[in-house]
Amino acid sequence: MDILQLPGKRRDAFVIVCLLAVIAATRWPLAPDHLFFFDSINFALALEEFNPALHQPQPPGYPMFVALTRLLHLGIPSPEAVFLIAGILGAAGAAYFLWRLAGTAAVVLFVFHPVLIFGGLTNQVRVFYAFAGCGAAWLAWRAWISGHARTLLPLGAFLGLAAGFRPTTALLLFPLLAAAMWRHRGAPRTAACALLLYIAGICCWLLPVVNVSGGMANYVALIRGYANEQFGSSLFYDAPPSEALRMAAAAIVWPGLGSLAWIWAVPLADRNRAYARLRPLAPILALWFIPALLFFSLVHVADPDQSLLMAPVYCVLGGLVIETVIEQRGWRRLRPLLLLALAAFSFYLFLRPPRGIARATGYGVIRYMQRRSSGVFDSLAALRSRGPVQILVYQPELTWRKIAYYERPLPVYVVEGSGHPVWLAQSADRAELPRADDGAYRLRQGQVAVVMGSSLAPERESMRDRWRFREQGPVLWRWLAAGDSFELAGVRFVTVP
């Protein structure tokens, strides 16, 4: 495909409809029944009240994603469906931009990329890393090859607004705008207007977030505190070299996993054609990829889908290789079968990823958490049918935030171990559970359920054998009368009327 050719509106509409259909068909049947990550619950709470100071959602706030999901929520009551659809829309938008930039083969590799599928099923806001990257790259490419400086204007506006989905892209993708402005340095007024549109786009989402967070000082403190909490695997935050090295490896392995679907074709490619097509795109790809690689390998990447800003670049390279293979005489008739095989193998990499770091991108992670979630929530539902329940959580795989969200309005108390307070998960200020005179925490008489991590076998055995808790699936429970007591993780509890 000639990447300089601009398709008509009908063709664009047909491509977008096809992308939406394919992405929805491959995501919807695999979607978990419950929201997946801790962050996903934060976004669900933001549907009710947007306040990054309360981690609804977590800093820096992602206001454009919250706005999109709130808009969808007007007609779709289920938060799970809202976020799934948002991820489908983001993936389709990214794929459309990539199609305009690099053609069909690159899009096939991208749509079925294991990390894109993983993100679309688990933490859809991260899909918009790819949306921002692909959109900015395509608009930067248009500005790069165009003789008209006005092509800078949509690039500046898009980059500023799209950063509202993933604020770090405002910096990581800025080199694309800077390079395009340098390319059109003969039109300084237009370049200045593009820069102003970029700044205005950022202000459109940043100023409301700062306001709702309590002002700029509070917002900066939120960002600083969240960074200190999350960036523990970075050398810049005093991480051990082994953790930093693993993070750097993950930043390469996760987005590059899809390359296993096309790397076999490199020896078969027409090198002259591949080089001729890559050469004009190289500046755009380098300015897109290198800043992201430096950030994710040195500063922060904790989950596979956080690397989605880089994954499309691998797909562009793979698409160029595959297209030069297909254009050779003996392969042309096999084009549909080859593209289908690429899609099938890429999807297989999601279902059965290689061992090691790549395993975190696989469907097995989602399936495991789905089983754990269903087991816990089904067990708690059975207990609720017998009467009111108080829930204690201690290092659960599901996270306390998820249990507190789905079990509202039941009280959920977080136990962190001896020496730490026990606090109410639903409270904004981590309200501590009352204590008795002897220092034991007080619970009301009645049913008490305990949810703990599956790996905590000694603690589970102690609750069952010493304190006579019974098993309801993965949940431990006991009916406690006034005056009964027990210990969990070195913390003592006593029941009162």
C-alpha positions in Angstrom: 0.0 0.0 0.0 1.2 3.5 -0.8 1.3 5.2 2.6 1.2 8.6 1.0 -2.2 8.0 -0.6 -5.1 9.4 1.4 -8.2 7.1 1.1 -11.7 8.5 0.5 -14.2 9.0 3.3 -16.1 5.9 2.4 -13.0 3.7 2.5 -12.1 5.2 5.8 -15.5 4.5 7.3 -15.3 0.9 6.0 -11.9 0.4 7.6 -13.1 1.8 10.9 -16.2 -0.4 10.9 -14.1 -3.5 10.1 -11.6 -2.6 12.9 -14.3 -2.1 15.4 -15.9 -5.4 14.5 -12.7 -7.5 14.6 -11.5 -5.9 17.8 -14.9 -6.3 19.5 -15.2 -10.0 18.3 -11.8 -10.9 19.8 -12.1 -9.0 23.1 -15.7 -9.3 24.2 -15.8 -13.2 24.6 -12.5 -13.1 26.7 -13.4 -10.2 28.9 -13.4 -11.0 32.7 -16.6 -10.6 34.6 -15.0 -8.2 37.1 -12.8 -5.2 36.8 -9.2 -6.4 36.8 -6.6 -4.1 38.3 -6.6 -1.9 41.4 -6.5 1.0 39.0 -9.6 -0.2 37.2 -11.5 0.2 40.4 -10.2 3.7 40.8 -11.6 4.5 37.3 -14.9 2.9 38.2 -15.1 5.2 41.3 -14.3 8.2 39.1 -17.5 7.5 37.2 -19.2 8.5 40.5 -16.9 11.2 41.6 -13.8 12.5 39.8 -11.1 13.4 42.3 -7.5 12.4 41.9 -6.8 13.5 45.5 -8.9 10.5 46.5 -7.3 8.3 43.8 -10.6 8.4 41.8 -8.7 7.8 39.6 -5.1 7.7 40.7 -2.8 10.7 39.8 -2.3 12.3 37.3 -6.1 11.9 36.8 -6.4 10.8 33.1 -9.3 13.3 32.6 -10.0 12.6 28.9 -10.4 8.9 29.6 -12.7 9.6 32.5 -14.7 12.0 30.3 -15.0 9.3 27.6 -16.1 6.6 30.1 -18.6 8.9 31.7 -20.1 9.7 28.3 -20.4 5.9 27.6 -21.8 5.4 31.1 -24.8 7.6 30.3 -26.2 4.8 28.1 -24.3 1.8 29.5 -25.0 1.0 33.2 -22.3 -1.6 33.7 -18.8 -0.2 34.4 -17.3 -3.4 33.1 -18.9 -2.9 29.7 -18.1 0.8 29.7 -14.4 0.2 30.1 -14.3 -2.7 27.6 -16.0 -0.5 25.0 -13.7 2.3 25.7 -10.7 0.0 25.1 -12.3 -1.2 21.8 -12.7 2.4 20.7 -9.2 3.3 21.6 -7.7 0.2 19.9 -9.7 0.9 16.8 -8.6 4.5 16.7 -5.0 3.6 17.1 -5.3 0.9 14.4 -6.9 3.3 12.0 -4.0 5.8 12.4 -1.5 3.0 12.0 -3.3 1.9 8.8 -2.9 5.4 7.4 0.7 5.4 8.3 2.0 1.9 7.4 -0.7 -0.2 5.7 -2.6 -3.4 6.3 0.1 -5.8 7.4 1.2 -3.5 10.3 -2.5 -3.2 11.4 -2.9 -7.0 11.5 0.1 -7.3 13.6 -1.0 -4.5 15.9 -4.7 -5.6 16.3 -3.6 -9.0 17.4 -0.6 -7.9 19.4 -0.6 -9.8 22.7 -0.1 -6.7 24.8 -2.8 -4.7 23.1 -5.3 -7.6 23.7 -4.1 -7.8 27.3 -4.6 -4.1 27.9 -8.0 -4.1 26.2 -9.2 -6.7 28.6 -7.6 -5.6 31.8 -6.7 -1.8 32.0 -8.2 -0.1 29.0 -6.8 3.4 29.8 -3.4 2.1 28.7 -4.7 1.3 25.2 -4.7 5.0 24.8 -0.9 5.0 24.9 -1.1 3.4 21.5 -3.9 5.7 20.4 -1.8 8.8 21.2 1.3 7.3 19.7 -0.2 6.2 16.4 -2.2 9.4 16.0 0.7 11.6 16.7 3.0 9.6 14.4 0.6 9.7 11.5 0.0 13.4 11.8 3.7 14.1 12.3 4.3 12.0 9.1 1.8 14.2 7.2 3.5 17.3 8.5 7.0 15.9 7.7 6.3 15.1 4.1 3.9 18.0 3.4 4.9 21.2 1.8 2.1 23.0 3.7 2.9 24.3 7.2 -0.7 24.2 8.2 -0.4 20.4 8.7 1.3 21.3 11.9 -1.9 22.6 13.4 -3.8 19.3 13.7 -0.6 17.7 15.1 -0.3 20.2 17.9 -4.0 20.1 18.8 -4.1 16.3 18.8 -1.0 15.9 20.9 -2.2 18.3 23.5 -5.7 16.8 23.8 -4.6 13.1 23.5 -2.2 13.6 26.4 -5.4 13.9 28.6 -5.7 10.1 28.2 -2.1 9.4 29.1 -0.4 12.6 30.4 3.1 11.3 30.0 2.7 11.3 26.3 2.7 15.2 26.4 6.4 14.9 26.9 7.3 11.5 25.3 5.7 12.4 22.0 6.6 16.1 22.0 9.8 15.4 19.9 7.5 14.5 17.0 5.9 18.0 17.1 9.3 19.7 17.6 10.8 17.9 14.6 7.8 18.8 12.4 8.0 22.4 13.5 11.7 22.4 12.7 10.9 20.9 9.3 8.6 23.9 8.6 10.8 26.5 10.3 10.3 28.7 7.2 6.7 29.4 8.5 7.4 30.5 12.1 3.8 31.9 12.6 2.2 28.6 11.8 4.7 26.7 13.9 4.0 29.1 16.8 0.2 28.5 16.3 0.8 24.7 16.4 2.7 25.1 19.7 -0.1 27.2 21.1 -2.7 24.6 20.1 -0.5 22.0 21.9 -0.4 24.1 25.1 -4.1 24.9 24.8 -5.0 21.3 24.4 -3.1 20.4 27.6 -4.7 23.3 29.5 -8.2 22.0 28.5 -7.7 19.0 30.7 -5.0 20.0 33.1 -6.6 23.1 34.6 -9.8 21.3 35.6 -7.8 18.5 37.2 -5.6 20.9 39.1 -8.7 22.7 40.3 -10.5 19.6 41.6 -7.3 18.4 43.2 -7.1 21.5 45.4 -4.7 23.7 43.5 -1.3 23.4 41.8 0.7 22.8 45.0 -1.6 19.9 46.0 -1.6 18.5 42.5 2.2 18.5 42.3 2.4 16.9 45.7 0.1 14.2 44.6 2.2 13.5 41.5 5.4 13.4 43.5 3.9 11.1 46.2 2.5 8.7 43.5 5.8 8.6 41.7 7.7 7.7 44.9 5.1 5.0 45.5 5.1 3.5 42.0 8.6 3.9 40.6 10.3 1.7 43.1 12.0 -0.4 40.3 13.9 2.6 38.9 17.5 3.5 39.6 16.3 7.1 39.9 14.3 6.0 42.9 17.0 3.9 44.5 15.9 0.5 43.2 18.3 -2.4 43.5 20.2 -3.0 40.2 18.5 -6.4 39.8 15.0 -4.8 39.8 16.1 -2.1 37.5 17.6 -4.6 35.1 14.4 -6.6 35.1 12.3 -3.5 34.3 14.6 -2.6 31.4 14.3 -6.1 30.0 10.5 -6.0 30.4 10.4 -2.7 28.5 11.9 -4.5 25.5 10.3 -7.9 25.8 6.7 -6.9 26.3 6.2 -4.5 23.3 8.5 -6.7 21.2 6.7 -10.0 21.8 4.6 -9.6 18.7 7.7 -9.7 16.6 7.8 -13.4 17.0 4.9 -13.5 14.4 7.0 -11.8 11.7 10.7 -12.2 12.5 10.8 -15.3 10.3 10.1 -13.2 7.2 13.2 -11.0 7.5 15.4 -13.4 5.4 12.7 -13.6 2.8 12.2 -9.8 2.5 13.3 -7.7 -0.4 16.0 -5.6 1.4 16.1 -2.9 -1.2 12.3 -2.4 -1.1 12.2 -2.6 2.7 15.0 -0.1 3.1 13.4 2.3 0.5 10.1 2.2 2.5 11.7 2.5 5.9 14.1 5.3 5.1 11.5 8.1 4.9 9.7 6.8 7.9 12.8 6.4 10.0 12.9 9.9 11.6 9.3 9.6 12.7 9.7 6.0 14.1 12.9 7.0 15.9 11.4 10.1 17.5 8.4 8.0 18.5 10.3 5.0 19.9 13.5 6.3 21.6 12.0 8.7 24.2 9.5 6.0 25.1 12.1 3.3 25.4 14.3 5.5 27.7 11.3 6.3 29.9 10.0 2.8 30.2 13.3 1.1 30.6 14.8 3.5 33.1 11.9 5.2 34.9 8.8 3.0 35.1 7.1 0.1 33.5 5.3 -2.4 35.8 2.6 -4.1 33.7 2.8 -5.2 30.0 0.2 -2.8 28.7 2.2 0.2 30.0 4.5 -0.5 27.1 1.8 0.1 24.5 3.3 3.3 23.4 6.2 1.4 21.8 4.4 -1.8 20.5 3.1 -0.1 17.3 6.6 0.7 16.2 7.5 -3.0 16.1 4.3 -3.6 14.1 5.3 -0.9 11.6 8.7 -2.6 11.1 7.0 -6.0 10.8 4.4 -4.7 8.4 7.1 -3.3 6.1 8.9 -6.7 6.1 5.8 -8.7 5.4 4.6 -6.3 2.6 7.9 -6.7 0.8 7.6 -10.5 1.0 4.0 -10.5 -0.2 4.9 -8.3 -3.2 7.2 -10.9 -4.5 5.7 -12.9 -7.4 5.4 -16.3 -5.6 3.6 -14.8 -2.5 1.0 -12.5 -4.0 -1.8 -15.0 -4.2 -1.1 -16.1 -0.7 -1.6 -12.6 0.8 -4.9 -13.3 2.5 -3.7 -16.6 4.0 -0.4 -15.0 5.1 -2.2 -12.1 6.9 -4.6 -14.6 8.5 -1.7 -16.7 9.7 0.0 -13.6 11.2 -3.2 -12.8 13.0 -3.6 -16.4 14.3 0.0 -16.7 15.5 -0.1 -13.3 17.2 -3.3 -14.3 19.0 -1.7 -17.6 20.0 1.1 -15.6 21.6 -1.5 -14.0 23.8 -3.1 -17.4 24.7 0.2 -19.2 25.1 3.1 -16.7 25.7 6.7 -17.8 26.1 8.0 -18.4 29.6 9.7 -15.7 31.7 8.9 -12.0 31.5 6.6 -12.5 28.5 4.3 -14.8 30.6 2.7 -11.7 32.2 1.1 -10.8 28.9 -0.9 -14.0 28.6 -4.5 -15.0 28.9 -3.5 -17.3 31.8 -3.1 -14.3 34.1 -6.6 -13.1 33.3 -8.1 -16.5 33.6 -6.4 -17.1 37.0 -7.7 -13.8 38.4 -11.2 -14.5 37.0 -11.3 -17.8 38.9 -10.1 -16.1 42.1 -12.6 -13.2 41.7 -15.5 -15.5 41.0 -14.6 -17.8 43.9 -14.3 -14.9 46.4 -17.4 -13.0 45.3 -19.6 -16.1 45.0 -18.5 -17.2 48.5 -19.3 -13.8 50.0 -22.7 -13.8 48.2 -23.5 -17.1 49.9 -22.5 -15.7 53.3 -24.6 -12.5 52.7 -27.7 -14.7 52.1 -27.4 -15.8 55.7 -27.2 -12.4 57.2 -24.9 -9.3 57.5 -21.1 -9.9 57.0 -18.0 -8.0 58.2 -15.1 -8.6 55.8 -11.4 -8.6 56.8 -8.9 -8.7 53.9 -5.2 -9.6 54.4 -2.9 -9.4 51.3 -5.6 -10.7 48.9 -4.8 -11.2 45.2 -8.0 -9.3 44.4 -6.7 -6.2 46.3 -8.7 -4.6 49.0 -10.0 -1.9 46.6 -11.7 -4.4 44.4 -13.3 -6.3 47.3 -14.5 -3.0 48.9 -16.0 -1.9 45.6 -17.9 -5.0 44.7 -19.1 -5.7 48.3 -20.6 -2.3 49.0 -22.2 -1.4 51.4 -20.7 -4.2 53.6 -17.8 -3.0 55.7 -14.4 -4.1 54.5 -11.5 -3.7 56.8 -7.9 -3.9 55.7 -5.4 -5.8 57.9 -1.8 -5.0 57.1 -0.2 -7.0 60.0 1.1 -6.5 63.5 2.0 -2.9 64.3 -0.2 -1.5 61.6 -3.8 -0.1 62.1 -6.8 -1.9 60.8 -8.8 0.6 58.7 -12.1 0.8 56.8 -11.5 0.4 53.0 -14.5 2.5 52.0 -13.3 5.6 54.0 -11.6 8.4 52.2 -9.2 9.0 55.1 -8.6 5.4 56.1 -10.7 5.5 59.2 -9.3 3.1 61.8 -11.4 0.4 63.3 -12.2 1.1 67.0 -10.1 -0.6 69.7 -11.0 -2.2 73.0 -9.2 -1.2 76.2 -6.7 -4.0 75.8 -5.7 -2.8 72.3 -7.8 -5.4 70.4 -9.9 -4.2 67.5 -13.6 -4.4 68.0 -16.0 -6.1 65.5 -19.8 -6.5 65.8 -21.1 -9.9 66.7 -22.2 -11.9 63.7 -20.6 -13.3 60.6 -16.9 -12.4 60.0 -15.4 -13.3 56.7 -11.6 -13.3 56.0 -10.2 -13.0 52.5 -6.4 -13.6 52.3 -3.9 -14.4 49.6 -3.8 -18.0 48.4 -0.1 -18.3 49.2 -0.6 -17.6 52.9 -0.9 -21.2 53.9 0.3 -20.9 57.5 -2.0 -18.0 58.3 -4.9 -19.8 56.7 -4.2 -23.0 58.7 -4.1 -20.9 61.9 -7.4 -19.4 61.2 -8.9 -22.7 60.5 -7.4 -24.9 63.2 -6.7 -22.5 66.1 -9.6 -20.0 65.7 -12.2 -22.5 64.3 -12.9 -20.5 61.1 -14.7 -22.6 58.4 -14.1 -22.5 54.6 -16.7 -21.1 52.2 -14.8 -21.6 49.0 -11.6 -19.5 49.2 -13.2 -17.4 52.0 -12.8 -18.2 55.7 -15.7 -17.4 57.9 -17.1 -17.8 61.4 -20.2 -16.7 63.4 -18.9 -14.8 66.4 -20.9 -14.1 69.6 -20.2 -11.2 71.8 -16.9 -11.7 73.7 -15.3 -14.0 71.2 -11.9 -13.2 70.0 -9.3 -14.3 67.4 -6.0 -13.2 65.8 -5.2 -12.5 62.1 -1.6 -11.8 61.1 -0.7 -10.9 64.7 -3.6 -8.5 65.1 -6.2 -9.3 67.8 -9.9 -8.9 67.3 -12.8 -9.1 69.8 -16.5 -9.0 69.1 -19.0 -6.8 71.0 -22.8 -6.7 70.9 
